[in-house]
Amino acid sequence: MEKLSQVLEPDETDDHHAKILQPSPPKRTATMSRRESATSSCSTDEKAMIAAKRKLREVYQEAEDAKRQLAHN
């Protein structure tokens, strides 16, 4: 098996270590909020499904509220 010093030239090893030690560039992030990005990437069917789920949750919440009202009276 060959030794590392025989495989790489001294300049190559220094350059390799220099690349490793350099800080990575800052990551860029999108300025859109999570909701905006989720809605803009949805198809029409997905938007309809999201609206149906929202409506179902609202109706369920109204039913729960009505049940509590009856229990208190």
mmCIF file as gemmi writes it, N, C-alpha and C atoms, coordinates in Angstrom:
data_model
loop_
_atom_site.group_PDB
_atom_site.id
_atom_site.type_symbol
_atom_site.label_atom_id
_atom_site.label_alt_id
_atom_site.label_comp_id
_atom_site.label_asym_id
_atom_site.label_entity_id
_atom_site.label_seq_id
_atom_site.pdbx_PDB_ins_code
_atom_site.Cartn_x
_atom_site.Cartn_y
_atom_site.Cartn_z
_atom_site.occupancy
_atom_site.B_iso_or_equiv
_atom_site.pdbx_formal_charge
_atom_site.auth_seq_id
_atom_site.auth_asym_id
_atom_site.pdbx_PDB_model_num
ATOM 1 N N . MET Axp A 1 ? 0.84 -1.18 0 1 0 ? 1 A 1
ATOM 2 C CA . MET Axp A 1 ? 0 0 0 1 0 ? 1 A 1
ATOM 3 C C . MET Axp A 1 ? 0.888 1.248 0 1 0 ? 1 A 1
ATOM 4 N N . GLU Axp A 2 ? 0.495 2.223 -0.816 1 0 ? 2 A 1
ATOM 5 C CA . GLU Axp A 2 ? 1.301 3.434 -0.927 1 0 ? 2 A 1
ATOM 6 C C . GLU Axp A 2 ? 1.026 4.366 0.247 1 0 ? 2 A 1
ATOM 7 N N . LYS Axp A 3 ? 2.048 5.087 0.635 1 0 ? 3 A 1
ATOM 8 C CA . LYS Axp A 3 ? 1.882 6.059 1.71 1 0 ? 3 A 1
ATOM 9 C C . LYS Axp A 3 ? 1.235 7.322 1.159 1 0 ? 3 A 1
ATOM 10 N N . LEU Axp A 4 ? 0.543 8.033 2.021 1 0 ? 4 A 1
ATOM 11 C CA . LEU Axp A 4 ? -0.141 9.254 1.61 1 0 ? 4 A 1
ATOM 12 C C . LEU Axp A 4 ? 0.837 10.285 1.059 1 0 ? 4 A 1
ATOM 13 N N . SER Axp A 5 ? 2.004 10.386 1.653 1 0 ? 5 A 1
ATOM 14 C CA . SER Axp A 5 ? 2.988 11.368 1.185 1 0 ? 5 A 1
ATOM 15 C C . SER Axp A 5 ? 3.483 11.04 -0.218 1 0 ? 5 A 1
ATOM 16 N N . GLN Axp A 6 ? 3.44 9.763 -0.595 1 0 ? 6 A 1
ATOM 17 C CA . GLN Axp A 6 ? 3.863 9.381 -1.938 1 0 ? 6 A 1
ATOM 18 C C . GLN Axp A 6 ? 2.759 9.655 -2.956 1 0 ? 6 A 1
ATOM 19 N N . VAL Axp A 7 ? 1.512 9.592 -2.534 1 0 ? 7 A 1
ATOM 20 C CA . VAL Axp A 7 ? 0.392 9.79 -3.449 1 0 ? 7 A 1
ATOM 21 C C . VAL Axp A 7 ? 0.176 11.27 -3.732 1 0 ? 7 A 1
ATOM 22 N N . LEU Axp A 8 ? 0.227 12.103 -2.705 1 0 ? 8 A 1
ATOM 23 C CA . LEU Axp A 8 ? -0.014 13.532 -2.862 1 0 ? 8 A 1
ATOM 24 C C . LEU Axp A 8 ? 1.289 14.304 -2.758 1 0 ? 8 A 1
ATOM 25 N N . GLU Axp A 9 ? 1.403 15.293 -3.58 1 0 ? 9 A 1
ATOM 26 C CA . GLU Axp A 9 ? 2.541 16.196 -3.502 1 0 ? 9 A 1
ATOM 27 C C . GLU Axp A 9 ? 2.333 17.108 -2.294 1 0 ? 9 A 1
ATOM 28 N N . PRO Axp A 10 ? 3.393 17.659 -1.715 1 0 ? 10 A 1
ATOM 29 C CA . PRO Axp A 10 ? 3.242 18.543 -0.55 1 0 ? 10 A 1
ATOM 30 C C . PRO Axp A 10 ? 2.311 19.726 -0.805 1 0 ? 10 A 1
ATOM 31 N N . ASP Axp A 11 ? 2.372 20.316 -2.004 1 0 ? 11 A 1
ATOM 32 C CA . ASP Axp A 11 ? 1.493 21.443 -2.315 1 0 ? 11 A 1
ATOM 33 C C . ASP Axp A 11 ? 0.031 21.012 -2.317 1 0 ? 11 A 1
ATOM 34 N N . GLU Axp A 12 ? -0.218 19.814 -2.812 1 0 ? 12 A 1
ATOM 35 C CA . GLU Axp A 12 ? -1.59 19.319 -2.869 1 0 ? 12 A 1
ATOM 36 C C . GLU Axp A 12 ? -2.163 19.117 -1.468 1 0 ? 12 A 1
ATOM 37 N N . THR Axp A 13 ? -1.358 18.615 -0.555 1 0 ? 13 A 1
ATOM 38 C CA . THR Axp A 13 ? -1.859 18.381 0.802 1 0 ? 13 A 1
ATOM 39 C C . THR Axp A 13 ? -2.186 19.7 1.481 1 0 ? 13 A 1
ATOM 40 N N . ASP Axp A 14 ? -1.338 20.718 1.294 1 0 ? 14 A 1
ATOM 41 C CA . ASP Axp A 14 ? -1.609 22.02 1.9 1 0 ? 14 A 1
ATOM 42 C C . ASP Axp A 14 ? -2.884 22.634 1.322 1 0 ? 14 A 1
ATOM 43 N N . ASP Axp A 15 ? -3.048 22.529 0.009 1 0 ? 15 A 1
ATOM 44 C CA . ASP Axp A 15 ? -4.237 23.07 -0.646 1 0 ? 15 A 1
ATOM 45 C C . ASP Axp A 15 ? -5.483 22.334 -0.161 1 0 ? 15 A 1
ATOM 46 N N . HIS Axp A 16 ? -5.362 21.033 -0.009 1 0 ? 16 A 1
ATOM 47 C CA . HIS Axp A 16 ? -6.49 20.217 0.449 1 0 ? 16 A 1
ATOM 48 C C . HIS Axp A 16 ? -6.916 20.652 1.852 1 0 ? 16 A 1
ATOM 49 N N . HIS Axp A 17 ? -5.963 20.823 2.755 1 0 ? 17 A 1
ATOM 50 C CA . HIS Axp A 17 ? -6.282 21.257 4.115 1 0 ? 17 A 1
ATOM 51 C C . HIS Axp A 17 ? -6.834 22.679 4.122 1 0 ? 17 A 1
ATOM 52 N N . ALA Axp A 18 ? -6.327 23.529 3.247 1 0 ? 18 A 1
ATOM 53 C CA . ALA Axp A 18 ? -6.819 24.9 3.179 1 0 ? 18 A 1
ATOM 54 C C . ALA Axp A 18 ? -8.287 24.914 2.761 1 0 ? 18 A 1
ATOM 55 N N . LYS Axp A 19 ? -8.66 24.051 1.822 1 0 ? 19 A 1
ATOM 56 C CA . LYS Axp A 19 ? -10.055 23.99 1.386 1 0 ? 19 A 1
ATOM 57 C C . LYS Axp A 19 ? -10.95 23.489 2.511 1 0 ? 19 A 1
ATOM 58 N N . ILE Axp A 20 ? -10.47 22.544 3.286 1 0 ? 20 A 1
ATOM 59 C CA . ILE Axp A 20 ? -11.261 21.996 4.386 1 0 ? 20 A 1
ATOM 60 C C . ILE Axp A 20 ? -11.485 23.053 5.46 1 0 ? 20 A 1
ATOM 61 N N . LEU Axp A 21 ? -10.469 23.868 5.728 1 0 ? 21 A 1
ATOM 62 C CA . LEU Axp A 21 ? -10.548 24.838 6.809 1 0 ? 21 A 1
ATOM 63 C C . LEU Axp A 21 ? -11.296 26.114 6.44 1 0 ? 21 A 1
ATOM 64 N N . GLN Axp A 22 ? -11.591 26.317 5.154 1 0 ? 22 A 1
ATOM 65 C CA . GLN Axp A 22 ? -12.312 27.522 4.756 1 0 ? 22 A 1
ATOM 66 C C . GLN Axp A 22 ? -13.764 27.424 5.213 1 0 ? 22 A 1
ATOM 67 N N . PRO Axp A 23 ? -14.319 28.517 5.753 1 0 ? 23 A 1
ATOM 68 C CA . PRO Axp A 23 ? -15.727 28.473 6.16 1 0 ? 23 A 1
ATOM 69 C C . PRO Axp A 23 ? -16.638 28.393 4.941 1 0 ? 23 A 1
ATOM 70 N N . SER Axp A 24 ? -17.737 27.711 5.108 1 0 ? 24 A 1
ATOM 71 C CA . SER Axp A 24 ? -18.675 27.591 3.998 1 0 ? 24 A 1
ATOM 72 C C . SER Axp A 24 ? -19.429 28.907 3.835 1 0 ? 24 A 1
ATOM 73 N N . PRO Axp A 25 ? -19.85 29.223 2.615 1 0 ? 25 A 1
ATOM 74 C CA . PRO Axp A 25 ? -20.585 30.472 2.396 1 0 ? 25 A 1
ATOM 75 C C . PRO Axp A 25 ? -21.936 30.419 3.103 1 0 ? 25 A 1
ATOM 76 N N . PRO Axp A 26 ? -22.464 31.573 3.5 1 0 ? 26 A 1
ATOM 77 C CA . PRO Axp A 26 ? -23.767 31.577 4.186 1 0 ? 26 A 1
ATOM 78 C C . PRO Axp A 26 ? -24.865 31.052 3.267 1 0 ? 26 A 1
ATOM 79 N N . LYS Axp A 27 ? -25.811 30.334 3.863 1 0 ? 27 A 1
ATOM 80 C CA . LYS Axp A 27 ? -26.906 29.769 3.073 1 0 ? 27 A 1
ATOM 81 C C . LYS Axp A 27 ? -27.944 30.847 2.798 1 0 ? 27 A 1
ATOM 82 N N . ARG Axp A 28 ? -28.527 30.78 1.616 1 0 ? 28 A 1
ATOM 83 C CA . ARG Axp A 28 ? -29.578 31.722 1.26 1 0 ? 28 A 1
ATOM 84 C C . ARG Axp A 28 ? -30.92 31.075 1.56 1 0 ? 28 A 1
ATOM 85 N N . THR Axp A 29 ? -31.812 31.853 2.128 1 0 ? 29 A 1
ATOM 86 C CA . THR Axp A 29 ? -33.138 31.329 2.423 1 0 ? 29 A 1
ATOM 87 C C . THR Axp A 29 ? -34.18 32.15 1.687 1 0 ? 29 A 1
ATOM 88 N N . ALA Axp A 30 ? -35.291 31.54 1.398 1 0 ? 30 A 1
ATOM 89 C CA . ALA Axp A 30 ? -36.371 32.238 0.718 1 0 ? 30 A 1
ATOM 90 C C . ALA Axp A 30 ? -37.024 33.219 1.677 1 0 ? 30 A 1
ATOM 91 N N . THR Axp A 31 ? -37.561 34.3 1.135 1 0 ? 31 A 1
ATOM 92 C CA . THR Axp A 31 ? -38.195 35.299 1.975 1 0 ? 31 A 1
ATOM 93 C C . THR Axp A 31 ? -39.681 35.029 2.174 1 0 ? 31 A 1
ATOM 94 N N . MET Axp A 32 ? -40.23 34.051 1.465 1 0 ? 32 A 1
ATOM 95 C CA . MET Axp A 32 ? -41.646 33.738 1.625 1 0 ? 32 A 1
ATOM 96 C C . MET Axp A 32 ? -41.886 33.015 2.938 1 0 ? 32 A 1
ATOM 97 N N . SER Axp A 33 ? -43.057 33.226 3.489 1 0 ? 33 A 1
ATOM 98 C CA . SER Axp A 33 ? -43.411 32.481 4.69 1 0 ? 33 A 1
ATOM 99 C C . SER Axp A 33 ? -43.766 31.049 4.305 1 0 ? 33 A 1
ATOM 100 N N . ARG Axp A 34 ? -43.892 30.189 5.284 1 0 ? 34 A 1
ATOM 101 C CA . ARG Axp A 34 ? -44.17 28.782 5.018 1 0 ? 34 A 1
ATOM 102 C C . ARG Axp A 34 ? -45.528 28.609 4.344 1 0 ? 34 A 1
ATOM 103 N N . ARG Axp A 35 ? -46.535 29.342 4.785 1 0 ? 35 A 1
ATOM 104 C CA . ARG Axp A 35 ? -47.871 29.222 4.204 1 0 ? 35 A 1
ATOM 105 C C . ARG Axp A 35 ? -47.876 29.653 2.74 1 0 ? 35 A 1
ATOM 106 N N . GLU Axp A 36 ? -47.195 30.748 2.429 1 0 ? 36 A 1
ATOM 107 C CA . GLU Axp A 36 ? -47.164 31.23 1.051 1 0 ? 36 A 1
ATOM 108 C C . GLU Axp A 36 ? -46.511 30.213 0.135 1 0 ? 36 A 1
ATOM 109 N N . SER Axp A 37 ? -45.411 29.643 0.566 1 0 ? 37 A 1
ATOM 110 C CA . SER Axp A 37 ? -44.716 28.69 -0.288 1 0 ? 37 A 1
ATOM 111 C C . SER Axp A 37 ? -45.527 27.418 -0.449 1 0 ? 37 A 1
ATOM 112 N N . ALA Axp A 38 ? -46.245 27 0.581 1 0 ? 38 A 1
ATOM 113 C CA . ALA Axp A 38 ? -47.052 25.785 0.492 1 0 ? 38 A 1
ATOM 114 C C . ALA Axp A 38 ? -48.227 26.003 -0.446 1 0 ? 38 A 1
ATOM 115 N N . THR Axp A 39 ? -48.857 27.162 -0.383 1 0 ? 39 A 1
ATOM 116 C CA . THR Axp A 39 ? -50.024 27.416 -1.21 1 0 ? 39 A 1
ATOM 117 C C . THR Axp A 39 ? -49.632 27.641 -2.66 1 0 ? 39 A 1
ATOM 118 N N . SER Axp A 40 ? -48.53 28.3 -2.899 1 0 ? 40 A 1
ATOM 119 C CA . SER Axp A 40 ? -48.147 28.598 -4.269 1 0 ? 40 A 1
ATOM 120 C C . SER Axp A 40 ? -47.692 27.357 -5.026 1 0 ? 40 A 1
ATOM 121 N N . SER Axp A 41 ? -47.243 26.33 -4.321 1 0 ? 41 A 1
ATOM 122 C CA . SER Axp A 41 ? -46.772 25.132 -5.002 1 0 ? 41 A 1
ATOM 123 C C . SER Axp A 41 ? -47.857 24.067 -5.118 1 0 ? 41 A 1
ATOM 124 N N . CYS Axp A 42 ? -49.059 24.335 -4.596 1 0 ? 42 A 1
ATOM 125 C CA . CYS Axp A 42 ? -50.138 23.347 -4.615 1 0 ? 42 A 1
ATOM 126 C C . CYS Axp A 42 ? -50.896 23.406 -5.934 1 0 ? 42 A 1
ATOM 127 N N . SER Axp A 43 ? -51.378 22.249 -6.357 1 0 ? 43 A 1
ATOM 128 C CA . SER Axp A 43 ? -52.227 22.208 -7.539 1 0 ? 43 A 1
ATOM 129 C C . SER Axp A 43 ? -53.649 22.566 -7.131 1 0 ? 43 A 1
ATOM 130 N N . THR Axp A 44 ? -54.555 22.671 -8.097 1 0 ? 44 A 1
ATOM 131 C CA . THR Axp A 44 ? -55.945 23.017 -7.818 1 0 ? 44 A 1
ATOM 132 C C . THR Axp A 44 ? -56.602 21.972 -6.938 1 0 ? 44 A 1
ATOM 133 N N . ASP Axp A 45 ? -56.343 20.691 -7.203 1 0 ? 45 A 1
ATOM 134 C CA . ASP Axp A 45 ? -56.919 19.617 -6.391 1 0 ? 45 A 1
ATOM 135 C C . ASP Axp A 45 ? -56.441 19.704 -4.947 1 0 ? 45 A 1
ATOM 136 N N . GLU Axp A 46 ? -55.162 20.004 -4.759 1 0 ? 46 A 1
ATOM 137 C CA . GLU Axp A 46 ? -54.619 20.116 -3.403 1 0 ? 46 A 1
ATOM 138 C C . GLU Axp A 46 ? -55.237 21.3 -2.669 1 0 ? 46 A 1
ATOM 139 N N . LYS Axp A 47 ? -55.44 22.409 -3.375 1 0 ? 47 A 1
ATOM 140 C CA . LYS Axp A 47 ? -56.073 23.574 -2.753 1 0 ? 47 A 1
ATOM 141 C C . LYS Axp A 47 ? -57.498 23.248 -2.336 1 0 ? 47 A 1
ATOM 142 N N . ALA Axp A 48 ? -58.226 22.515 -3.181 1 0 ? 48 A 1
ATOM 143 C CA . ALA Axp A 48 ? -59.593 22.118 -2.847 1 0 ? 48 A 1
ATOM 144 C C . ALA Axp A 48 ? -59.596 21.204 -1.63 1 0 ? 48 A 1
ATOM 145 N N . MET Axp A 49 ? -58.633 20.299 -1.55 1 0 ? 49 A 1
ATOM 146 C CA . MET Axp A 49 ? -58.54 19.383 -0.409 1 0 ? 49 A 1
ATOM 147 C C . MET Axp A 49 ? -58.234 20.155 0.872 1 0 ? 49 A 1
ATOM 148 N N . ILE Axp A 50 ? -57.34 21.118 0.797 1 0 ? 50 A 1
ATOM 149 C CA . ILE Axp A 50 ? -57 21.939 1.96 1 0 ? 50 A 1
ATOM 150 C C . ILE Axp A 50 ? -58.225 22.723 2.423 1 0 ? 50 A 1
ATOM 151 N N . ALA Axp A 51 ? -58.985 23.289 1.479 1 0 ? 51 A 1
ATOM 152 C CA . ALA Axp A 51 ? -60.191 24.041 1.83 1 0 ? 51 A 1
ATOM 153 C C . ALA Axp A 51 ? -61.234 23.129 2.462 1 0 ? 51 A 1
ATOM 154 N N . ALA Axp A 52 ? -61.392 21.917 1.934 1 0 ? 52 A 1
ATOM 155 C CA . ALA Axp A 52 ? -62.359 20.965 2.487 1 0 ? 52 A 1
ATOM 156 C C . ALA Axp A 52 ? -61.971 20.564 3.905 1 0 ? 52 A 1
ATOM 157 N N . LYS Axp A 53 ? -60.69 20.333 4.137 1 0 ? 53 A 1
ATOM 158 C CA . LYS Axp A 53 ? -60.228 19.978 5.485 1 0 ? 53 A 1
ATOM 159 C C . LYS Axp A 53 ? -60.475 21.125 6.463 1 0 ? 53 A 1
ATOM 160 N N . ARG Axp A 54 ? -60.204 22.361 6.017 1 0 ? 54 A 1
ATOM 161 C CA . ARG Axp A 54 ? -60.419 23.523 6.871 1 0 ? 54 A 1
ATOM 162 C C . ARG Axp A 54 ? -61.896 23.638 7.24 1 0 ? 54 A 1
ATOM 163 N N . LYS Axp A 55 ? -62.775 23.466 6.235 1 0 ? 55 A 1
ATOM 164 C CA . LYS Axp A 55 ? -64.215 23.547 6.479 1 0 ? 55 A 1
ATOM 165 C C . LYS Axp A 55 ? -64.655 22.448 7.442 1 0 ? 55 A 1
ATOM 166 N N . LEU Axp A 56 ? -64.141 21.242 7.277 1 0 ? 56 A 1
ATOM 167 C CA . LEU Axp A 56 ? -64.482 20.132 8.162 1 0 ? 56 A 1
ATOM 168 C C . LEU Axp A 56 ? -64.075 20.435 9.602 1 0 ? 56 A 1
ATOM 169 N N . ARG Axp A 57 ? -62.88 20.988 9.779 1 0 ? 57 A 1
ATOM 170 C CA . ARG Axp A 57 ? -62.434 21.353 11.132 1 0 ? 57 A 1
ATOM 171 C C . ARG Axp A 57 ? -63.338 22.419 11.743 1 0 ? 57 A 1
ATOM 172 N N . GLU Axp A 58 ? -63.74 23.405 10.928 1 0 ? 58 A 1
ATOM 173 C CA . GLU Axp A 58 ? -64.614 24.468 11.431 1 0 ? 58 A 1
ATOM 174 C C . GLU Axp A 58 ? -65.965 23.909 11.864 1 0 ? 58 A 1
ATOM 175 N N . VAL Axp A 59 ? -66.551 23.035 11.043 1 0 ? 59 A 1
ATOM 176 C CA . VAL Axp A 59 ? -67.848 22.442 11.37 1 0 ? 59 A 1
ATOM 177 C C . VAL Axp A 59 ? -67.727 21.576 12.616 1 0 ? 59 A 1
ATOM 178 N N . TYR Axp A 60 ? -66.654 20.815 12.72 1 0 ? 60 A 1
ATOM 179 C CA . TYR Axp A 60 ? -66.438 19.976 13.896 1 0 ? 60 A 1
ATOM 180 C C . TYR Axp A 60 ? -66.316 20.84 15.149 1 0 ? 60 A 1
ATOM 181 N N . GLN Axp A 61 ? -65.592 21.945 15.051 1 0 ? 61 A 1
ATOM 182 C CA . GLN Axp A 61 ? -65.423 22.846 16.193 1 0 ? 61 A 1
ATOM 183 C C . GLN Axp A 61 ? -66.761 23.451 16.599 1 0 ? 61 A 1
ATOM 184 N N . GLU Axp A 62 ? -67.579 23.836 15.615 1 0 ? 62 A 1
ATOM 185 C CA . GLU Axp A 62 ? -68.902 24.385 15.92 1 0 ? 62 A 1
ATOM 186 C C . GLU Axp A 62 ? -69.766 23.345 16.625 1 0 ? 62 A 1
ATOM 187 N N . ALA Axp A 63 ? -69.704 22.093 16.187 1 0 ? 63 A 1
ATOM 188 C CA . ALA Axp A 63 ? -70.475 21.021 16.822 1 0 ? 63 A 1
ATOM 189 C C . ALA Axp A 63 ? -70.009 20.803 18.257 1 0 ? 63 A 1
ATOM 190 N N . GLU Axp A 64 ? -68.702 20.836 18.478 1 0 ? 64 A 1
ATOM 191 C CA . GLU Axp A 64 ? -68.172 20.685 19.839 1 0 ? 64 A 1
ATOM 192 C C . GLU Axp A 64 ? -68.624 21.84 20.732 1 0 ? 64 A 1
ATOM 193 N N . ASP Axp A 65 ? -68.603 23.048 20.197 1 0 ? 65 A 1
ATOM 194 C CA . ASP Axp A 65 ? -69.046 24.215 20.966 1 0 ? 65 A 1
ATOM 195 C C . ASP Axp A 65 ? -70.525 24.102 21.32 1 0 ? 65 A 1
ATOM 196 N N . ALA Axp A 66 ? -71.352 23.665 20.359 1 0 ? 66 A 1
ATOM 197 C CA . ALA Axp A 66 ? -72.786 23.497 20.609 1 0 ? 66 A 1
ATOM 198 C C . ALA Axp A 66 ? -73.024 22.427 21.667 1 0 ? 66 A 1
ATOM 199 N N . LYS Axp A 67 ? -72.254 21.352 21.623 1 0 ? 67 A 1
ATOM 200 C CA . LYS Axp A 67 ? -72.383 20.279 22.61 1 0 ? 67 A 1
ATOM 201 C C . LYS Axp A 67 ? -72.06 20.805 24.012 1 0 ? 67 A 1
ATOM 202 N N . ARG Axp A 68 ? -71.025 21.635 24.121 1 0 ? 68 A 1
ATOM 203 C CA . ARG Axp A 68 ? -70.666 22.218 25.417 1 0 ? 68 A 1
ATOM 204 C C . ARG Axp A 68 ? -71.759 23.152 25.927 1 0 ? 68 A 1
ATOM 205 N N . GLN Axp A 69 ? -72.362 23.911 24.999 1 0 ? 69 A 1
ATOM 206 C CA . GLN Axp A 69 ? -73.445 24.828 25.376 1 0 ? 69 A 1
ATOM 207 C C . GLN Axp A 69 ? -74.616 24.045 25.964 1 0 ? 69 A 1
ATOM 208 N N . LEU Axp A 70 ? -74.978 22.925 25.336 1 0 ? 70 A 1
ATOM 209 C CA . LEU Axp A 70 ? -76.085 22.104 25.819 1 0 ? 70 A 1
ATOM 210 C C . LEU Axp A 70 ? -75.755 21.472 27.167 1 0 ? 70 A 1
ATOM 211 N N . ALA Axp A 71 ? -74.523 21.107 27.379 1 0 ? 71 A 1
ATOM 212 C CA . ALA Axp A 71 ? -74.119 20.475 28.632 1 0 ? 71 A 1
ATOM 213 C C . ALA Axp A 71 ? -74.176 21.474 29.787 1 0 ? 71 A 1
ATOM 214 N N . HIS Axp A 72 ? -73.927 22.732 29.514 1 0 ? 72 A 1
ATOM 215 C CA . HIS Axp A 72 ? -73.935 23.757 30.564 1 0 ? 72 A 1
ATOM 216 C C . HIS Axp A 72 ? -75.35 24.226 30.886 1 0 ? 72 A 1
ATOM 217 N N . ASN Axp A 73 ? -76.303 24.046 29.98 1 0 ? 73 A 1
ATOM 218 C CA . ASN Axp A 73 ? -77.682 24.511 30.215 1 0 ? 73 A 1
ATOM 219 C C . ASN Axp A 73 ? -78.484 23.465 30.855 1 0 ? 73 A 1
